[in-house]
């Protein structure tokens, strides 16, 4: 019998998504935003690696996380209009 591990889906981490969206919206330059995105992505990849998620299975949750961040930014911008 093999054990199967389930991780908490990254796009469901509402607090992290809101925090990242807030930080990105406050960035003053595209270069700063890019550096922040790379830092967050690196941290998420490290987290998934520590959980034992195989490298080929890490891309989908990372993409879903960033999609959720962009949806949060769009939601906030709609509310501000």
N, CA and C atoms as an extended XYZ file, in Angstrom:
243
Properties=species:S:1:pos:R:3:atomname:S:1:resname:S:1:resid:I:1 pbc="F F F"
N         0.849       -1.174        0.000 N   UNK     1
C         0.000        0.000        0.000 CA  UNK     1
C         0.898        1.241        0.000 C   UNK     1
N         0.599        2.170       -0.883 N   UNK     2
C         1.369        3.403       -0.941 CA  UNK     2
C         0.545        4.550       -0.386 C   UNK     2
N         1.224        5.437        0.280 N   UNK     3
C         0.543        6.606        0.848 CA  UNK     3
C         0.474        7.693       -0.209 C   UNK     3
N        -0.632        8.396       -0.220 N   UNK     4
C        -0.779        9.503       -1.154 CA  UNK     4
C        -0.938       10.778       -0.347 C   UNK     4
N        -0.218       11.811       -0.769 N   UNK     5
C        -0.252       13.068       -0.039 CA  UNK     5
C        -1.065       14.081       -0.839 C   UNK     5
N        -1.906       14.818       -0.134 N   UNK     6
C        -2.675       15.882       -0.750 CA  UNK     6
C        -2.219       17.199       -0.142 C   UNK     6
N        -1.896       18.151       -1.000 N   UNK     7
C        -1.475       19.454       -0.502 CA  UNK     7
C        -2.636       20.420       -0.579 C   UNK     7
N        -2.618       21.421        0.276 N   UNK     8
C        -3.645       22.450        0.238 CA  UNK     8
C        -3.443       23.245       -1.043 C   UNK     8
N        -4.453       23.340       -1.894 N   UNK     9
C        -4.278       24.014       -3.186 CA  UNK     9
C        -3.829       25.470       -3.030 C   UNK     9
N        -2.779       25.837       -3.748 N   UNK    10
C        -2.251       27.199       -3.670 CA  UNK    10
C        -3.295       28.262       -3.997 C   UNK    10
N        -4.182       28.033       -4.993 N   UNK    11
C        -5.164       29.090       -5.281 CA  UNK    11
C        -6.201       29.277       -4.173 C   UNK    11
N        -6.225       28.394       -3.197 N   UNK    12
C        -7.164       28.527       -2.079 CA  UNK    12
C        -6.538       29.249       -0.883 C   UNK    12
N        -5.311       29.665       -1.012 N   UNK    13
C        -4.624       30.382        0.076 CA  UNK    13
C        -4.976       31.862       -0.021 C   UNK    13
N        -6.196       32.164        0.389 N   UNK    14
C        -6.767       33.503        0.200 CA  UNK    14
C        -5.913       34.597        0.833 C   UNK    14
N        -5.412       34.378        2.018 N   UNK    15
C        -4.594       35.394        2.688 CA  UNK    15
C        -3.331       35.698        1.909 C   UNK    15
N        -2.660       34.670        1.442 N   UNK    16
C        -1.436       34.843        0.657 CA  UNK    16
C        -1.755       35.558       -0.652 C   UNK    16
N        -2.845       35.178       -1.290 N   UNK    17
C        -3.246       35.801       -2.556 CA  UNK    17
C        -3.524       37.282       -2.350 C   UNK    17
N        -4.260       37.624       -1.300 N   UNK    18
C        -4.561       39.041       -1.033 CA  UNK    18
C        -3.294       39.829       -0.734 C   UNK    18
N        -2.398       39.245        0.039 N   UNK    19
C        -1.149       39.925        0.385 CA  UNK    19
C        -0.298       40.182       -0.849 C   UNK    19
N        -0.162       39.172       -1.689 N   UNK    20
C         0.642       39.317       -2.901 CA  UNK    20
C         0.002       40.338       -3.840 C   UNK    20
N        -1.316       40.293       -3.983 N   UNK    21
C        -2.010       41.262       -4.840 CA  UNK    21
C        -1.778       42.689       -4.334 C   UNK    21
N        -1.876       42.876       -3.026 N   UNK    22
C        -1.655       44.198       -2.434 CA  UNK    22
C        -0.240       44.683       -2.720 C   UNK    22
N         0.723       43.813       -2.523 N   UNK    23
C         2.117       44.192       -2.760 CA  UNK    23
C         2.345       44.543       -4.224 C   UNK    23
N         1.825       43.732       -5.136 N   UNK    24
C         2.025       44.002       -6.554 CA  UNK    24
C         1.371       45.313       -6.976 C   UNK    24
N         0.198       45.587       -6.444 N   UNK    25
C        -0.494       46.820       -6.804 CA  UNK    25
C         0.253       48.050       -6.296 C   UNK    25
N         1.041       47.878       -5.257 N   UNK    26
C         1.786       48.996       -4.692 CA  UNK    26
C         3.178       49.178       -5.269 C   UNK    26
N         3.590       48.290       -6.156 N   UNK    27
C         4.931       48.384       -6.741 CA  UNK    27
C         5.022       49.619       -7.626 C   UNK    27
N         6.163       50.289       -7.542 N   UNK    28
C         6.346       51.542       -8.285 CA  UNK    28
C         6.954       51.340       -9.661 C   UNK    28
N         7.534       50.170       -9.896 N   UNK    29
C         8.149       49.961      -11.209 CA  UNK    29
C         7.929       48.518      -11.665 C   UNK    29
N         7.915       48.300      -12.972 N   UNK    30
C         7.807       46.931      -13.489 CA  UNK    30
C         8.958       46.043      -13.026 C   UNK    30
N        10.138       46.623      -12.884 N   UNK    31
C        11.290       45.834      -12.437 CA  UNK    31
C        11.093       45.334      -11.011 C   UNK    31
N        10.561       46.184      -10.144 N   UNK    32
C        10.302       45.776       -8.758 CA  UNK    32
C         9.227       44.696       -8.711 C   UNK    32
N         8.196       44.844       -9.536 N   UNK    33
C         7.122       43.850       -9.579 CA  UNK    33
C         7.652       42.512      -10.080 C   UNK    33
N         8.510       42.547      -11.092 N   UNK    34
C         9.084       41.307      -11.624 CA  UNK    34
C         9.939       40.616      -10.561 C   UNK    34
N        10.771       41.377       -9.868 N   UNK    35
C        11.613       40.800       -8.822 CA  UNK    35
C        10.753       40.182       -7.711 C   UNK    35
N         9.674       40.856       -7.350 N   UNK    36
C         8.772       40.339       -6.314 CA  UNK    36
C         8.111       39.042       -6.784 C   UNK    36
N         7.636       39.030       -8.041 N   UNK    37
C         7.008       37.813       -8.575 CA  UNK    37
C         7.986       36.649       -8.573 C   UNK    37
N         9.233       36.910       -8.957 N   UNK    38
C        10.243       35.844       -8.957 CA  UNK    38
C        10.514       35.337       -7.550 C   UNK    38
N        10.568       36.254       -6.579 N   UNK    39
C        10.808       35.856       -5.186 CA  UNK    39
C         9.656       35.003       -4.657 C   UNK    39
N         8.423       35.422       -4.940 N   UNK    40
C         7.259       34.655       -4.473 CA  UNK    40
C         7.210       33.294       -5.153 C   UNK    40
N         7.441       33.261       -6.460 N   UNK    41
C         7.431       31.988       -7.191 CA  UNK    41
C         8.499       31.048       -6.640 C   UNK    41
N         9.684       31.567       -6.376 N   UNK    42
C        10.743       30.745       -5.805 CA  UNK    42
C        10.350       30.162       -4.459 C   UNK    42
N         9.708       30.979       -3.628 N   UNK    43
C         9.254       30.493       -2.325 CA  UNK    43
C         8.195       29.414       -2.446 C   UNK    43
N         7.270       29.597       -3.382 N   UNK    44
C         6.222       28.588       -3.590 CA  UNK    44
C         6.815       27.285       -4.119 C   UNK    44
N         7.757       27.392       -5.051 N   UNK    45
C         8.411       26.189       -5.572 CA  UNK    45
C         9.169       25.457       -4.466 C   UNK    45
N         9.854       26.209       -3.622 N   UNK    46
C        10.582       25.607       -2.501 CA  UNK    46
C         9.617       24.896       -1.559 C   UNK    46
N         8.485       25.529       -1.285 N   UNK    47
C         7.463       24.934       -0.414 CA  UNK    47
C         6.954       23.616       -1.008 C   UNK    47
N         6.639       23.613       -2.293 N   UNK    48
C         6.143       22.397       -2.939 CA  UNK    48
C         7.210       21.310       -2.956 C   UNK    48
N         8.451       21.719       -3.168 N   UNK    49
C         9.557       20.759       -3.159 CA  UNK    49
C         9.701       20.110       -1.786 C   UNK    49
N         9.615       20.929       -0.724 N   UNK    50
C         9.711       20.396        0.639 CA  UNK    50
C         8.579       19.410        0.930 C   UNK    50
N         7.423       19.632        0.319 N   UNK    51
C         6.289       18.725        0.515 CA  UNK    51
C         6.427       17.437       -0.292 C   UNK    51
N         7.424       17.402       -1.176 N   UNK    52
C         7.651       16.201       -1.970 CA  UNK    52
C         6.900       16.181       -3.293 C   UNK    52
N         6.404       17.325       -3.728 N   UNK    53
C         5.703       17.386       -5.010 CA  UNK    53
C         6.753       17.289       -6.116 C   UNK    53
N         6.597       16.339       -7.032 N   UNK    54
C         7.573       16.197       -8.117 CA  UNK    54
C         7.648       17.470       -8.968 C   UNK    54
N         8.830       17.797       -9.475 N   UNK    55
C         8.994       19.031      -10.255 CA  UNK    55
C         7.989       19.191      -11.391 C   UNK    55
N         7.665       18.131      -12.092 N   UNK    56
C         6.734       18.238      -13.217 CA  UNK    56
C         5.304       18.533      -12.765 C   UNK    56
N         5.012       18.341      -11.492 N   UNK    57
C         3.663       18.597      -10.976 CA  UNK    57
C         3.583       19.943      -10.242 C   UNK    57
N         4.670       20.701      -10.235 N   UNK    58
C         4.700       21.971       -9.517 CA  UNK    58
C         4.176       23.128      -10.354 C   UNK    58
N         4.212       23.006      -11.666 N   UNK    59
C         3.868       24.131      -12.527 CA  UNK    59
C         2.383       24.490      -12.481 C   UNK    59
N         1.526       23.493      -12.475 N   UNK    60
C         0.090       23.761      -12.475 CA  UNK    60
C        -0.366       24.525      -11.228 C   UNK    60
N         0.032       24.106      -10.013 N   UNK    61
C        -0.391       24.878       -8.842 CA  UNK    61
C         0.187       26.293       -8.816 C   UNK    61
N         1.406       26.470       -9.330 N   UNK    62
C         1.997       27.807       -9.382 CA  UNK    62
C         1.207       28.683      -10.347 C   UNK    62
N         0.869       28.144      -11.514 N   UNK    63
C         0.076       28.887      -12.491 CA  UNK    63
C        -1.288       29.245      -11.896 C   UNK    63
N        -1.920       28.294      -11.222 N   UNK    64
C        -3.235       28.544      -10.622 CA  UNK    64
C        -3.145       29.627       -9.542 C   UNK    64
N        -2.060       29.628       -8.767 N   UNK    65
C        -1.868       30.650       -7.738 CA  UNK    65
C        -1.794       32.025       -8.382 C   UNK    65
N        -0.943       32.167       -9.421 N   UNK    66
C        -0.788       33.474      -10.056 CA  UNK    66
C        -2.064       33.909      -10.773 C   UNK    66
N        -2.801       32.954      -11.294 N   UNK    67
C        -4.089       33.280      -11.889 CA  UNK    67
C        -5.026       33.857      -10.829 C   UNK    67
N        -5.035       33.261       -9.652 N   UNK    68
C        -5.867       33.765       -8.553 CA  UNK    68
C        -5.418       35.162       -8.118 C   UNK    68
N        -4.110       35.411       -8.109 N   UNK    69
C        -3.601       36.737       -7.758 CA  UNK    69
C        -4.080       37.765       -8.779 C   UNK    69
N        -3.979       37.431      -10.053 N   UNK    70
C        -4.408       38.365      -11.097 CA  UNK    70
C        -5.920       38.605      -11.041 C   UNK    70
N        -6.685       37.576      -10.707 N   UNK    71
C        -8.132       37.751      -10.541 CA  UNK    71
C        -8.432       38.677       -9.368 C   UNK    71
N        -7.664       38.560       -8.294 N   UNK    72
C        -7.849       39.436       -7.132 CA  UNK    72
C        -7.528       40.886       -7.501 C   UNK    72
N        -6.467       41.088       -8.248 N   UNK    73
C        -6.117       42.444       -8.684 CA  UNK    73
C        -7.221       43.009       -9.565 C   UNK    73
N        -7.724       42.210      -10.503 N   UNK    74
C        -8.799       42.661      -11.395 CA  UNK    74
C       -10.056       42.983      -10.600 C   UNK    74
N       -10.371       42.153       -9.601 N   UNK    75
C       -11.550       42.394       -8.767 CA  UNK    75
C       -11.430       43.731       -8.029 C   UNK    75
N       -10.238       43.993       -7.505 N   UNK    76
C       -10.028       45.249       -6.778 CA  UNK    76
C       -10.103       46.460       -7.703 C   UNK    76
N        -9.570       46.299       -8.893 N   UNK    77
C        -9.600       47.412       -9.843 CA  UNK    77
C       -11.031       47.697      -10.320 C   UNK    77
N       -11.832       46.638      -10.479 N   UNK    78
C       -13.241       46.833      -10.834 CA  UNK    78
C       -13.982       47.561       -9.733 C   UNK    78
N       -13.699       47.202       -8.493 N   UNK    79
C       -14.342       47.825       -7.355 CA  UNK    79
C       -13.944       49.269       -7.181 C   UNK    79
N       -12.757       49.613       -7.655 N   UNK    80
C       -12.271       50.990       -7.508 CA  UNK    80
C       -12.814       51.891       -8.619 C   UNK    80
N       -13.335       51.305       -9.673 N   UNK    81
C       -13.820       52.120      -10.802 CA  UNK    81
C       -15.202       52.653      -10.573 C   UNK    81
